[in-house]
Amino acid sequence: MIRFALMVLLALSVVNVATAQDQNAQKGQQTAEEAKDKAAKAQAEREALRAQMKAEKEALQKERNEQSDKLKAKKKKKDDNGDNGDNR
């Protein structure tokens, strides 16, 4: 009778350990999936920020080019008028 009780106890312990391992495996899988989702979200945010920065850089470059063209046109106009900046 005692042997039977010990065998039942041992069997329940084995089942309990197996269940705990399965729960830990599921928890680990959920954690891995959460980490993967978090990494994907962070990557998407980085790509969006990179695209925004690229657009801002292009806008600044366009503005600089326009200012440069205006200054060149102004200088050319001065040169065409013979004005060398000496107004004595």
PDB file of N, CA, C and O in Angstrom:
ATOM      1  N   MET A   1       0.802  -1.176   0.000  1.00  0.00           N
ATOM      2  CA  MET A   1       0.000   0.000   0.000  1.00  0.00           C
ATOM      3  C   MET A   1       0.863   1.267   0.000  1.00  0.00           C
ATOM      4  O   MET A   1       0.580   2.219  -0.727  1.00  0.00           O
ATOM      5  N   ILE A   2       1.908   1.267   0.814  1.00  0.00           N
ATOM      6  CA  ILE A   2       2.808   2.411   0.857  1.00  0.00           C
ATOM      7  C   ILE A   2       3.526   2.551  -0.483  1.00  0.00           C
ATOM      8  O   ILE A   2       3.712   3.658  -0.988  1.00  0.00           O
ATOM      9  N   ARG A   3       3.927   1.414  -1.049  1.00  0.00           N
ATOM     10  CA  ARG A   3       4.585   1.465  -2.361  1.00  0.00           C
ATOM     11  C   ARG A   3       3.643   2.069  -3.398  1.00  0.00           C
ATOM     12  O   ARG A   3       4.056   2.890  -4.216  1.00  0.00           O
ATOM     13  N   PHE A   4       2.401   1.668  -3.362  1.00  0.00           N
ATOM     14  CA  PHE A   4       1.424   2.197  -4.310  1.00  0.00           C
ATOM     15  C   PHE A   4       1.265   3.710  -4.127  1.00  0.00           C
ATOM     16  O   PHE A   4       1.206   4.447  -5.111  1.00  0.00           O
ATOM     17  N   ALA A   5       1.197   4.167  -2.900  1.00  0.00           N
ATOM     18  CA  ALA A   5       1.064   5.594  -2.604  1.00  0.00           C
ATOM     19  C   ALA A   5       2.300   6.348  -3.083  1.00  0.00           C
ATOM     20  O   ALA A   5       2.180   7.449  -3.621  1.00  0.00           O
ATOM     21  N   LEU A   6       3.481   5.775  -2.897  1.00  0.00           N
ATOM     22  CA  LEU A   6       4.713   6.416  -3.365  1.00  0.00           C
ATOM     23  C   LEU A   6       4.759   6.466  -4.890  1.00  0.00           C
ATOM     24  O   LEU A   6       5.205   7.457  -5.468  1.00  0.00           O
ATOM     25  N   MET A   7       4.296   5.393  -5.545  1.00  0.00           N
ATOM     26  CA  MET A   7       4.282   5.374  -7.010  1.00  0.00           C
ATOM     27  C   MET A   7       3.310   6.429  -7.547  1.00  0.00           C
ATOM     28  O   MET A   7       3.606   7.103  -8.533  1.00  0.00           O
ATOM     29  N   VAL A   8       2.165   6.568  -6.905  1.00  0.00           N
ATOM     30  CA  VAL A   8       1.197   7.584  -7.320  1.00  0.00           C
ATOM     31  C   VAL A   8       1.794   8.971  -7.104  1.00  0.00           C
ATOM     32  O   VAL A   8       1.673   9.842  -7.965  1.00  0.00           O
ATOM     33  N   LEU A   9       2.427   9.175  -5.976  1.00  0.00           N
ATOM     34  CA  LEU A   9       3.066  10.453  -5.682  1.00  0.00           C
ATOM     35  C   LEU A   9       4.159  10.762  -6.699  1.00  0.00           C
ATOM     36  O   LEU A   9       4.274  11.894  -7.168  1.00  0.00           O
ATOM     37  N   LEU A  10       4.954   9.763  -7.035  1.00  0.00           N
ATOM     38  CA  LEU A  10       6.014   9.929  -8.031  1.00  0.00           C
ATOM     39  C   LEU A  10       5.411  10.254  -9.396  1.00  0.00           C
ATOM     40  O   LEU A  10       5.908  11.133 -10.100  1.00  0.00           O
ATOM     41  N   ALA A  11       4.355   9.558  -9.768  1.00  0.00           N
ATOM     42  CA  ALA A  11       3.700   9.813 -11.054  1.00  0.00           C
ATOM     43  C   ALA A  11       3.143  11.238 -11.101  1.00  0.00           C
ATOM     44  O   ALA A  11       3.278  11.926 -12.113  1.00  0.00           O
ATOM     45  N   LEU A  12       2.523  11.672 -10.018  1.00  0.00           N
ATOM     46  CA  LEU A  12       1.994  13.038  -9.967  1.00  0.00           C
ATOM     47  C   LEU A  12       3.119  14.070 -10.039  1.00  0.00           C
ATOM     48  O   LEU A  12       2.959  15.122 -10.658  1.00  0.00           O
ATOM     49  N   SER A  13       4.235  13.775  -9.417  1.00  0.00           N
ATOM     50  CA  SER A  13       5.387  14.683  -9.465  1.00  0.00           C
ATOM     51  C   SER A  13       5.914  14.807 -10.887  1.00  0.00           C
ATOM     52  O   SER A  13       6.234  15.902 -11.350  1.00  0.00           O
ATOM     53  N   VAL A  14       6.002  13.674 -11.572  1.00  0.00           N
ATOM     54  CA  VAL A  14       6.482  13.684 -12.961  1.00  0.00           C
ATOM     55  C   VAL A  14       5.529  14.498 -13.833  1.00  0.00           C
ATOM     56  O   VAL A  14       5.971  15.294 -14.662  1.00  0.00           O
ATOM     57  N   VAL A  15       4.231  14.302 -13.650  1.00  0.00           N
ATOM     58  CA  VAL A  15       3.236  15.060 -14.418  1.00  0.00           C
ATOM     59  C   VAL A  15       3.345  16.545 -14.090  1.00  0.00           C
ATOM     60  O   VAL A  15       3.260  17.390 -14.980  1.00  0.00           O
ATOM     61  N   ASN A  16       3.530  16.856 -12.822  1.00  0.00           N
ATOM     62  CA  ASN A  16       3.648  18.247 -12.396  1.00  0.00           C
ATOM     63  C   ASN A  16       4.879  18.899 -13.023  1.00  0.00           C
ATOM     64  O   ASN A  16       4.804  20.036 -13.488  1.00  0.00           O
ATOM     65  N   VAL A  17       6.003  18.198 -13.040  1.00  0.00           N
ATOM     66  CA  VAL A  17       7.235  18.722 -13.643  1.00  0.00           C
ATOM     67  C   VAL A  17       7.039  18.922 -15.137  1.00  0.00           C
ATOM     68  O   VAL A  17       7.444  19.947 -15.685  1.00  0.00           O
ATOM     69  N   ALA A  18       6.422  17.955 -15.797  1.00  0.00           N
ATOM     70  CA  ALA A  18       6.184  18.069 -17.237  1.00  0.00           C
ATOM     71  C   ALA A  18       5.268  19.251 -17.544  1.00  0.00           C
ATOM     72  O   ALA A  18       5.494  19.978 -18.512  1.00  0.00           O
ATOM     73  N   THR A  19       4.246  19.441 -16.731  1.00  0.00           N
ATOM     74  CA  THR A  19       3.325  20.567 -16.918  1.00  0.00           C
ATOM     75  C   THR A  19       4.055  21.890 -16.707  1.00  0.00           C
ATOM     76  O   THR A  19       3.861  22.835 -17.471  1.00  0.00           O
ATOM     77  N   ALA A  20       4.879  21.959 -15.691  1.00  0.00           N
ATOM     78  CA  ALA A  20       5.637  23.180 -15.411  1.00  0.00           C
ATOM     79  C   ALA A  20       6.586  23.494 -16.562  1.00  0.00           C
ATOM     80  O   ALA A  20       6.722  24.653 -16.955  1.00  0.00           O
ATOM     81  N   GLN A  21       7.240  22.473 -17.103  1.00  0.00           N
ATOM     82  CA  GLN A  21       8.150  22.691 -18.226  1.00  0.00           C
ATOM     83  C   GLN A  21       7.386  23.200 -19.444  1.00  0.00           C
ATOM     84  O   GLN A  21       7.854  24.093 -20.150  1.00  0.00           O
ATOM     85  N   ASP A  22       6.203  22.624 -19.686  1.00  0.00           N
ATOM     86  CA  ASP A  22       5.388  23.061 -20.815  1.00  0.00           C
ATOM     87  C   ASP A  22       4.954  24.512 -20.635  1.00  0.00           C
ATOM     88  O   ASP A  22       4.974  25.291 -21.588  1.00  0.00           O
ATOM     89  N   GLN A  23       4.562  24.873 -19.420  1.00  0.00           N
ATOM     90  CA  GLN A  23       4.155  26.253 -19.147  1.00  0.00           C
ATOM     91  C   GLN A  23       5.329  27.207 -19.336  1.00  0.00           C
ATOM     92  O   GLN A  23       5.166  28.297 -19.885  1.00  0.00           O
ATOM     93  N   ASN A  24       6.508  26.797 -18.881  1.00  0.00           N
ATOM     94  CA  ASN A  24       7.696  27.635 -19.055  1.00  0.00           C
ATOM     95  C   ASN A  24       8.036  27.789 -20.531  1.00  0.00           C
ATOM     96  O   ASN A  24       8.427  28.870 -20.972  1.00  0.00           O
ATOM     97  N   ALA A  25       7.887  26.714 -21.290  1.00  0.00           N
ATOM     98  CA  ALA A  25       8.163  26.782 -22.723  1.00  0.00           C
ATOM     99  C   ALA A  25       7.188  27.739 -23.408  1.00  0.00           C
ATOM    100  O   ALA A  25       7.587  28.533 -24.260  1.00  0.00           O
ATOM    101  N   GLN A  26       5.916  27.660 -23.035  1.00  0.00           N
ATOM    102  CA  GLN A  26       4.925  28.566 -23.614  1.00  0.00           C
ATOM    103  C   GLN A  26       5.220  30.014 -23.234  1.00  0.00           C
ATOM    104  O   GLN A  26       5.105  30.923 -24.056  1.00  0.00           O
ATOM    105  N   LYS A  27       5.601  30.209 -21.975  1.00  0.00           N
ATOM    106  CA  LYS A  27       5.929  31.559 -21.510  1.00  0.00           C
ATOM    107  C   LYS A  27       7.155  32.088 -22.261  1.00  0.00           C
ATOM    108  O   LYS A  27       7.197  33.253 -22.655  1.00  0.00           O
ATOM    109  N   GLY A  28       8.143  31.224 -22.453  1.00  0.00           N
ATOM    110  CA  GLY A  28       9.332  31.621 -23.204  1.00  0.00           C
ATOM    111  C   GLY A  28       8.995  31.964 -24.644  1.00  0.00           C
ATOM    112  O   GLY A  28       9.554  32.905 -25.207  1.00  0.00           O
ATOM    113  N   GLN A  29       8.086  31.209 -25.240  1.00  0.00           N
ATOM    114  CA  GLN A  29       7.680  31.481 -26.615  1.00  0.00           C
ATOM    115  C   GLN A  29       6.948  32.820 -26.696  1.00  0.00           C
ATOM    116  O   GLN A  29       7.170  33.595 -27.626  1.00  0.00           O
ATOM    117  N   GLN A  30       6.078  33.091 -25.726  1.00  0.00           N
ATOM    118  CA  GLN A  30       5.375  34.372 -25.698  1.00  0.00           C
ATOM    119  C   GLN A  30       6.363  35.518 -25.541  1.00  0.00           C
ATOM    120  O   GLN A  30       6.236  36.552 -26.196  1.00  0.00           O
ATOM    121  N   THR A  31       7.341  35.328 -24.675  1.00  0.00           N
ATOM    122  CA  THR A  31       8.351  36.361 -24.463  1.00  0.00           C
ATOM    123  C   THR A  31       9.140  36.600 -25.748  1.00  0.00           C
ATOM    124  O   THR A  31       9.427  37.744 -26.102  1.00  0.00           O
ATOM    125  N   ALA A  32       9.487  35.524 -26.439  1.00  0.00           N
ATOM    126  CA  ALA A  32      10.218  35.659 -27.698  1.00  0.00           C
ATOM    127  C   ALA A  32       9.371  36.384 -28.741  1.00  0.00           C
ATOM    128  O   ALA A  32       9.880  37.227 -29.479  1.00  0.00           O
ATOM    129  N   GLU A  33       8.095  36.060 -28.803  1.00  0.00           N
ATOM    130  CA  GLU A  33       7.207  36.734 -29.755  1.00  0.00           C
ATOM    131  C   GLU A  33       7.055  38.208 -29.409  1.00  0.00           C
ATOM    132  O   GLU A  33       7.031  39.059 -30.299  1.00  0.00           O
ATOM    133  N   GLU A  34       6.953  38.511 -28.119  1.00  0.00           N
ATOM    134  CA  GLU A  34       6.850  39.908 -27.695  1.00  0.00           C
ATOM    135  C   GLU A  34       8.126  40.667 -28.048  1.00  0.00           C
ATOM    136  O   GLU A  34       8.070  41.811 -28.498  1.00  0.00           O
ATOM    137  N   ALA A  35       9.259  40.034 -27.844  1.00  0.00           N
ATOM    138  CA  ALA A  35      10.534  40.673 -28.181  1.00  0.00           C
ATOM    139  C   ALA A  35      10.626  40.905 -29.688  1.00  0.00           C
ATOM    140  O   ALA A  35      11.106  41.947 -30.132  1.00  0.00           O
ATOM    141  N   LYS A  36      10.170  39.942 -30.460  1.00  0.00           N
ATOM    142  CA  LYS A  36      10.200  40.073 -31.919  1.00  0.00           C
ATOM    143  C   LYS A  36       9.287  41.220 -32.361  1.00  0.00           C
ATOM    144  O   LYS A  36       9.662  42.017 -33.221  1.00  0.00           O
ATOM    145  N   ASP A  37       8.092  41.303 -31.774  1.00  0.00           N
ATOM    146  CA  ASP A  37       7.165  42.391 -32.105  1.00  0.00           C
ATOM    147  C   ASP A  37       7.749  43.746 -31.716  1.00  0.00           C
ATOM    148  O   ASP A  37       7.635  44.720 -32.460  1.00  0.00           O
ATOM    149  N   LYS A  38       8.371  43.794 -30.551  1.00  0.00           N
ATOM    150  CA  LYS A  38       8.975  45.046 -30.078  1.00  0.00           C
ATOM    151  C   LYS A  38      10.112  45.474 -31.008  1.00  0.00           C
ATOM    152  O   LYS A  38      10.249  46.656 -31.324  1.00  0.00           O
ATOM    153  N   ALA A  39      10.920  44.516 -31.442  1.00  0.00           N
ATOM    154  CA  ALA A  39      12.017  44.823 -32.357  1.00  0.00           C
ATOM    155  C   ALA A  39      11.483  45.304 -33.703  1.00  0.00           C
ATOM    156  O   ALA A  39      12.036  46.233 -34.291  1.00  0.00           O
ATOM    157  N   ALA A  40      10.421  44.685 -34.191  1.00  0.00           N
ATOM    158  CA  ALA A  40       9.828  45.104 -35.463  1.00  0.00           C
ATOM    159  C   ALA A  40       9.268  46.521 -35.356  1.00  0.00           C
ATOM    160  O   ALA A  40       9.405  47.318 -36.284  1.00  0.00           O
ATOM    161  N   LYS A  41       8.642  46.829 -34.231  1.00  0.00           N
ATOM    162  CA  LYS A  41       8.099  48.171 -34.021  1.00  0.00           C
ATOM    163  C   LYS A  41       9.228  49.205 -33.968  1.00  0.00           C
ATOM    164  O   LYS A  41       9.124  50.279 -34.562  1.00  0.00           O
ATOM    165  N   ALA A  42      10.295  48.873 -33.258  1.00  0.00           N
ATOM    166  CA  ALA A  42      11.438  49.788 -33.162  1.00  0.00           C
ATOM    167  C   ALA A  42      12.060  50.004 -34.538  1.00  0.00           C
ATOM    168  O   ALA A  42      12.443  51.124 -34.875  1.00  0.00           O
ATOM    169  N   GLN A  43      12.164  48.942 -35.334  1.00  0.00           N
ATOM    170  CA  GLN A  43      12.719  49.049 -36.686  1.00  0.00           C
ATOM    171  C   GLN A  43      11.841  49.958 -37.548  1.00  0.00           C
ATOM    172  O   GLN A  43      12.355  50.789 -38.298  1.00  0.00           O
ATOM    173  N   ALA A  44      10.531  49.803 -37.444  1.00  0.00           N
ATOM    174  CA  ALA A  44       9.609  50.643 -38.214  1.00  0.00           C
ATOM    175  C   ALA A  44       9.743  52.110 -37.803  1.00  0.00           C
ATOM    176  O   ALA A  44       9.710  53.002 -38.650  1.00  0.00           O
ATOM    177  N   GLU A  45       9.896  52.351 -36.505  1.00  0.00           N
ATOM    178  CA  GLU A  45      10.069  53.728 -36.022  1.00  0.00           C
ATOM    179  C   GLU A  45      11.373  54.321 -36.542  1.00  0.00           C
ATOM    180  O   GLU A  45      11.415  55.486 -36.936  1.00  0.00           O
ATOM    181  N   ARG A  46      12.442  53.516 -36.542  1.00  0.00           N
ATOM    182  CA  ARG A  46      13.729  54.004 -37.069  1.00  0.00           C
ATOM    183  C   ARG A  46      13.622  54.335 -38.554  1.00  0.00           C
ATOM    184  O   ARG A  46      14.141  55.356 -39.006  1.00  0.00           O
ATOM    185  N   GLU A  47      12.948  53.472 -39.311  1.00  0.00           N
ATOM    186  CA  GLU A  47      12.799  53.716 -40.744  1.00  0.00           C
ATOM    187  C   GLU A  47      11.965  54.969 -41.007  1.00  0.00           C
ATOM    188  O   GLU A  47      12.269  55.736 -41.921  1.00  0.00           O
ATOM    189  N   ALA A  48      10.922  55.178 -40.216  1.00  0.00           N
ATOM    190  CA  ALA A  48      10.095  56.377 -40.372  1.00  0.00           C
ATOM    191  C   ALA A  48      10.906  57.628 -40.047  1.00  0.00           C
ATOM    192  O   ALA A  48      10.821  58.630 -40.757  1.00  0.00           O
ATOM    193  N   LEU A  49      11.687  57.567 -38.981  1.00  0.00           N
ATOM    194  CA  LEU A  49      12.529  58.699 -38.610  1.00  0.00           C
ATOM    195  C   LEU A  49      13.579  58.966 -39.683  1.00  0.00           C
ATOM    196  O   LEU A  49      13.853  60.118 -40.021  1.00  0.00           O
ATOM    197  N   ARG A  50      14.163  57.901 -40.215  1.00  0.00           N
ATOM    198  CA  ARG A  50      15.166  58.035 -41.274  1.00  0.00           C
ATOM    199  C   ARG A  50      14.552  58.701 -42.509  1.00  0.00           C
ATOM    200  O   ARG A  50      15.178  59.568 -43.119  1.00  0.00           O
ATOM    201  N   ALA A  51      13.332  58.302 -42.881  1.00  0.00           N
ATOM    202  CA  ALA A  51      12.657  58.899 -44.033  1.00  0.00           C
ATOM    203  C   ALA A  51      12.355  60.374 -43.776  1.00  0.00           C
ATOM    204  O   ALA A  51      12.508  61.208 -44.670  1.00  0.00           O
ATOM    205  N   GLN A  52      11.928  60.693 -42.558  1.00  0.00           N
ATOM    206  CA  GLN A  52      11.638  62.081 -42.206  1.00  0.00           C
ATOM    207  C   GLN A  52      12.910  62.924 -42.275  1.00  0.00           C
ATOM    208  O   GLN A  52      12.895  64.029 -42.817  1.00  0.00           O
ATOM    209  N   MET A  53      14.000  62.408 -41.732  1.00  0.00           N
ATOM    210  CA  MET A  53      15.263  63.147 -41.745  1.00  0.00           C
ATOM    211  C   MET A  53      15.755  63.347 -43.177  1.00  0.00           C
ATOM    212  O   MET A  53      16.290  64.404 -43.509  1.00  0.00           O
ATOM    213  N   LYS A  54      15.574  62.337 -44.020  1.00  0.00           N
ATOM    214  CA  LYS A  54      15.989  62.447 -45.418  1.00  0.00           C
ATOM    215  C   LYS A  54      15.188  63.536 -46.121  1.00  0.00           C
ATOM    216  O   LYS A  54      15.746  64.328 -46.880  1.00  0.00           O
ATOM    217  N   ALA A  55      13.876  63.580 -45.869  1.00  0.00           N
ATOM    218  CA  ALA A  55      13.030  64.608 -46.479  1.00  0.00           C
ATOM    219  C   ALA A  55      13.445  65.999 -46.010  1.00  0.00           C
ATOM    220  O   ALA A  55      13.499  66.935 -46.808  1.00  0.00           O
ATOM    221  N   GLU A  56      13.739  66.137 -44.717  1.00  0.00           N
ATOM    222  CA  GLU A  56      14.185  67.429 -44.186  1.00  0.00           C
ATOM    223  C   GLU A  56      15.521  67.835 -44.797  1.00  0.00           C
ATOM    224  O   GLU A  56      15.727  69.002 -45.128  1.00  0.00           O
ATOM    225  N   LYS A  57      16.417  66.883 -44.943  1.00  0.00           N
ATOM    226  CA  LYS A  57      17.727  67.169 -45.534  1.00  0.00           C
ATOM    227  C   LYS A  57      17.567  67.634 -46.978  1.00  0.00           C
ATOM    228  O   LYS A  57      18.215  68.591 -47.403  1.00  0.00           O
ATOM    229  N   GLU A  58      16.700  66.954 -47.733  1.00  0.00           N
ATOM    230  CA  GLU A  58      16.474  67.344 -49.123  1.00  0.00           C
ATOM    231  C   GLU A  58      15.849  68.729 -49.210  1.00  0.00           C
ATOM    232  O   GLU A  58      16.198  69.509 -50.096  1.00  0.00           O
ATOM    233  N   ALA A  59      14.927  69.046 -48.298  1.00  0.00           N
ATOM    234  CA  ALA A  59      14.302  70.371 -48.289  1.00  0.00           C
ATOM    235  C   ALA A  59      15.336  71.453 -47.982  1.00  0.00           C
ATOM    236  O   ALA A  59      15.337  72.511 -48.610  1.00  0.00           O
ATOM    237  N   LEU A  60      16.208  71.187 -47.020  1.00  0.00           N
ATOM    238  CA  LEU A  60      17.267  72.157 -46.696  1.00  0.00           C
ATOM    239  C   LEU A  60      18.223  72.336 -47.866  1.00  0.00           C
ATOM    240  O   LEU A  60      18.638  73.455 -48.167  1.00  0.00           O
ATOM    241  N   GLN A  61      18.573  71.238 -48.525  1.00  0.00           N
ATOM    242  CA  GLN A  61      19.482  71.322 -49.669  1.00  0.00           C
ATOM    243  C   GLN A  61      18.842  72.130 -50.796  1.00  0.00           C
ATOM    244  O   GLN A  61      19.514  72.928 -51.449  1.00  0.00           O
ATOM    245  N   LYS A  62      17.551  71.925 -51.023  1.00  0.00           N
ATOM    246  CA  LYS A  62      16.838  72.676 -52.058  1.00  0.00           C
ATOM    247  C   LYS A  62      16.831  74.161 -51.713  1.00  0.00           C
ATOM    248  O   LYS A  62      17.034  75.009 -52.582  1.00  0.00           O
ATOM    249  N   GLU A  63      16.594  74.470 -50.437  1.00  0.00           N
ATOM    250  CA  GLU A  63      16.583  75.868 -50.001  1.00  0.00           C
ATOM    251  C   GLU A  63      17.962  76.505 -50.188  1.00  0.00           C
ATOM    252  O   GLU A  63      18.069  77.642 -50.648  1.00  0.00           O
ATOM    253  N   ARG A  64      19.006  75.770 -49.831  1.00  0.00           N
ATOM    254  CA  ARG A  64      20.375  76.289 -50.020  1.00  0.00           C
ATOM    255  C   ARG A  64      20.662  76.546 -51.494  1.00  0.00           C
ATOM    256  O   ARG A  64      21.240  77.573 -51.851  1.00  0.00           O
ATOM    257  N   ASN A  65      20.257  75.610 -52.344  1.00  0.00           N
ATOM    258  CA  ASN A  65      20.494  75.774 -53.779  1.00  0.00           C
ATOM    259  C   ASN A  65      19.754  76.993 -54.318  1.00  0.00           C
ATOM    260  O   ASN A  65      20.292  77.732 -55.142  1.00  0.00           O
ATOM    261  N   GLU A  66      18.513  77.208 -53.855  1.00  0.00           N
ATOM    262  CA  GLU A  66      17.752  78.377 -54.292  1.00  0.00           C
ATOM    263  C   GLU A  66      18.423  79.664 -53.840  1.00  0.00           C
ATOM    264  O   GLU A  66      18.505  80.623 -54.607  1.00  0.00           O
ATOM    265  N   GLN A  67      18.907  79.693 -52.591  1.00  0.00           N
ATOM    266  CA  GLN A  67      19.600  80.883 -52.099  1.00  0.00           C
ATOM    267  C   GLN A  67      20.881  81.126 -52.888  1.00  0.00           C
ATOM    268  O   GLN A  67      21.212  82.266 -53.216  1.00  0.00           O
ATOM    269  N   SER A  68      21.589  80.058 -53.186  1.00  0.00           N
ATOM    270  CA  SER A  68      22.820  80.178 -53.960  1.00  0.00           C
ATOM    271  C   SER A  68      22.523  80.716 -55.357  1.00  0.00           C
ATOM    272  O   SER A  68      23.241  81.578 -55.864  1.00  0.00           O
ATOM    273  N   ASP A  69      21.461  80.202 -55.972  1.00  0.00           N
ATOM    274  CA  ASP A  69      21.086  80.682 -57.302  1.00  0.00           C
ATOM    275  C   ASP A  69      20.709  82.159 -57.266  1.00  0.00           C
ATOM    276  O   ASP A  69      21.065  82.905 -58.179  1.00  0.00           O
ATOM    277  N   LYS A  70      19.991  82.597 -56.222  1.00  0.00           N
ATOM    278  CA  LYS A  70      19.619  84.003 -56.090  1.00  0.00           C
ATOM    279  C   LYS A  70      20.862  84.881 -55.957  1.00  0.00           C
ATOM    280  O   LYS A  70      20.959  85.938 -56.580  1.00  0.00           O
ATOM    281  N   LEU A  71      21.816  84.424 -55.129  1.00  0.00           N
ATOM    282  CA  LEU A  71      23.049  85.201 -54.958  1.00  0.00           C
ATOM    283  C   LEU A  71      23.849  85.263 -56.253  1.00  0.00           C
ATOM    284  O   LEU A  71      24.419  86.302 -56.585  1.00  0.00           O
ATOM    285  N   LYS A  72      23.891  84.162 -56.977  1.00  0.00           N
ATOM    286  CA  LYS A  72      24.600  84.153 -58.266  1.00  0.00           C
ATOM    287  C   LYS A  72      23.930  85.097 -59.253  1.00  0.00           C
ATOM    288  O   LYS A  72      24.605  85.825 -59.982  1.00  0.00           O
ATOM    289  N   ALA A  73      22.597  85.083 -59.275  1.00  0.00           N
ATOM    290  CA  ALA A  73      21.865  85.970 -60.178  1.00  0.00           C
ATOM    291  C   ALA A  73      22.097  87.426 -59.798  1.00  0.00           C
ATOM    292  O   ALA A  73      22.266  88.276 -60.672  1.00  0.00           O
ATOM    293  N   LYS A  74      22.107  87.718 -58.506  1.00  0.00           N
ATOM    294  CA  LYS A  74      22.343  89.083 -58.034  1.00  0.00           C
ATOM    295  C   LYS A  74      23.751  89.540 -58.412  1.00  0.00           C
ATOM    296  O   LYS A  74      23.946  90.674 -58.849  1.00  0.00           O
ATOM    297  N   LYS A  75      24.730  88.649 -58.239  1.00  0.00           N
ATOM    298  CA  LYS A  75      26.120  88.981 -58.582  1.00  0.00           C
ATOM    299  C   LYS A  75      26.258  89.196 -60.083  1.00  0.00           C
ATOM    300  O   LYS A  75      26.948  90.115 -60.523  1.00  0.00           O
ATOM    301  N   LYS A  76      25.606  88.351 -60.864  1.00  0.00           N
ATOM    302  CA  LYS A  76      25.676  88.478 -62.318  1.00  0.00           C
ATOM    303  C   LYS A  76      25.049  89.796 -62.753  1.00  0.00           C
ATOM    304  O   LYS A  76      25.564  90.469 -63.647  1.00  0.00           O
ATOM    305  N   LYS A  77      23.936  90.165 -62.122  1.00  0.00           N
ATOM    306  CA  LYS A  77      23.267  91.420 -62.454  1.00  0.00           C
ATOM    307  C   LYS A  77      24.177  92.599 -62.132  1.00  0.00           C
ATOM    308  O   LYS A  77      24.259  93.557 -62.900  1.00  0.00           O
ATOM    309  N   LYS A  78      24.864  92.523 -60.988  1.00  0.00           N
ATOM    310  CA  LYS A  78      25.813  93.576 -60.608  1.00  0.00           C
ATOM    311  C   LYS A  78      26.935  93.668 -61.632  1.00  0.00           C
ATOM    312  O   LYS A  78      27.310  94.759 -62.060  1.00  0.00           O
ATOM    313  N   ASP A  79      27.467  92.511 -62.021  1.00  0.00           N
ATOM    314  CA  ASP A  79      28.562  92.480 -62.989  1.00  0.00           C
ATOM    315  C   ASP A  79      28.106  93.017 -64.340  1.00  0.00           C
ATOM    316  O   ASP A  79      28.857  93.721 -65.015  1.00  0.00           O
ATOM    317  N   ASP A  80      26.882  92.689 -64.734  1.00  0.00           N
ATOM    318  CA  ASP A  80      26.363  93.162 -66.018  1.00  0.00           C
ATOM    319  C   ASP A  80      26.163  94.672 -66.016  1.00  0.00           C
ATOM    320  O   ASP A  80      26.311  95.311 -67.057  1.00  0.00           O
ATOM    321  N   ASN A  81      25.835  95.245 -64.882  1.00  0.00           N
ATOM    322  CA  ASN A  81      25.628  96.691 -64.772  1.00  0.00           C
ATOM    323  C   ASN A  81      26.944  97.438 -64.597  1.00  0.00           C
ATOM    324  O   ASN A  81      26.960  98.668 -64.635  1.00  0.00           O
ATOM    325  N   GLY A  82      28.019  96.736 -64.410  1.00  0.00           N
ATOM    326  CA  GLY A  82      29.312  97.372 -64.245  1.00  0.00           C
ATOM    327  C   GLY A  82      29.518  97.924 -62.857  1.00  0.00           C
ATOM    328  O   GLY A  82      30.459  98.683 -62.627  1.00  0.00           O
ATOM    329  N   ASP A  83      28.681  97.568 -61.950  1.00  0.00           N
ATOM    330  CA  ASP A  83      28.787  98.034 -60.572  1.00  0.00           C
ATOM    331  C   ASP A  83      29.750  97.122 -59.839  1.00  0.00           C
ATOM    332  O   ASP A  83      29.466  95.943 -59.629  1.00  0.00           O
ATOM    333  N   ASN A  84      30.882  97.667 -59.454  1.00  0.00           N
ATOM    334  CA  ASN A  84      31.858  96.852 -58.744  1.00  0.00           C
ATOM    335  C   ASN A  84      31.819  97.112 -57.245  1.00  0.00           C
ATOM    336  O   ASN A  84      32.696  96.662 -56.507  1.00  0.00           O
ATOM    337  N   GLY A  85      30.813  97.831 -56.805  1.00  0.00           N
ATOM    338  CA  GLY A  85      30.675  98.088 -55.384  1.00  0.00           C
ATOM    339  C   GLY A  85      31.437  99.308 -54.932  1.00  0.00           C
ATOM    340  O   GLY A  85      31.463  99.601 -53.737  1.00  0.00           O
ATOM    341  N   ASP A  86      32.058 100.031 -55.843  1.00  0.00           N
ATOM    342  CA  ASP A  86      32.829 101.223 -55.505  1.00  0.00           C
ATOM    343  C   ASP A  86      31.982 102.444 -55.858  1.00  0.00           C
ATOM    344  O   ASP A  86      31.917 102.832 -57.024  1.00  0.00           O
ATOM    345  N   ASN A  87      31.340 103.044 -54.878  1.00  0.00           N
ATOM    346  CA  ASN A  87      30.407 104.149 -55.119  1.00  0.00           C
ATOM    347  C   ASN A  87      30.995 105.492 -54.686  1.00  0.00           C
ATOM    348  O   ASN A  87      30.388 106.159 -53.848  1.00  0.00           O
ATOM    349  N   ARG A  88      32.115 105.912 -55.197  1.00  0.00           N
ATOM    350  CA  ARG A  88      32.716 107.193 -54.814  1.00  0.00           C
ATOM    351  C   ARG A  88      32.372 108.248 -55.785  1.00  0.00           C
ATOM    352  O   ARG A  88      32.791 109.394 -55.625  1.00  0.00           O
TER     353      ARG A  88
END
